[in-house]
Amino acid sequence: MSLPKVAVFRKEHFNAAHRLNNPHWSDEKNARVYGKCNNANYHGHNYDLIVQVNGHPDPETGYVIDMKVLSDLIKEHVTDRFDHKNLNLDTEEFRDLNPTAENIAIVIYHLLREKIDPQFELKIKLYETERNFVEYPAH
């Protein structure tokens, strides 16, 4: 008999600067659509990241996933990569991708998805502010 599925969560934090800008648009349209987030000198956020892993607990360990292993994966592939960086200038992932919260969550998902056993479901929740957050995938 398989144990029921359980969702486990790891919360991490990173700080990063970015600028929301579509290079195919005029300065006026970028300013109108993105407002202060289009500041030519960039702006920053204190991001809170919640990584959710769903799966059946291992009958021997009782773990869905070892949280130390999950923490190390997040540190190596996300926080070390993005913390205290200008996402537009310092990262390959956002050199040609607008670093909206939505796109950052999708990128983080793919960075971790390839490192986490496919038997587990993965969900990313990214808080850009206390009131604004995104979740990927959305289902």
C-alpha positions, 0 to 999 in steps of 0.5 A, a space after each residue: 500500500 502506497 502512503 498518501 501524497 504529502 506536500 512539503 515546502 522550503 522557503 528561501 530568500 534572495 535580493 535582486 535588481 531588475 528592470 521591466 522593459 520590452 526592447 520592441 516598444 517605445 520608451 513611452 509605452 514601456 513607461 506606461 505599461 511598467 511604470 516605476 518598474 521600467 526605471 532605467 537605473 533598475 530597482 530591487 526586490 527582497 524575493 521570498 521563494 517557496 518551493 513545494 514538492 509533492 510526493 509519497 513519503 519514502 517508506 524507509 525514511 518517512 521523507 517525501 524529499 530530504 529537506 537538506 537536499 532540497 535546500 542545497 539544490 535551491 542554494 546552488 541553482 537559484 539563490 547563489 545564481 540570483 542573490 544580489 544580482 542585477 537579473 537583466 545584466 548579471 544572469 544569462 537567463 534574463 539577458 533576453 527575457 523580461 524578468 517579471 515575477 512570472 518569468 522568474 518563477 518559470 525560470 526557477 521551476 525549470 532550473 530545479 525541475 531538472 534536478 528533482 526526481 520526476 516522480 515528484 510534483 514541483 510548484 514554485 511560489 515567488 513573492 515579489 512583495 508581501 502583496 504580490 506573488 506568482 505561482 508556477 505551474 498554475 494548475 
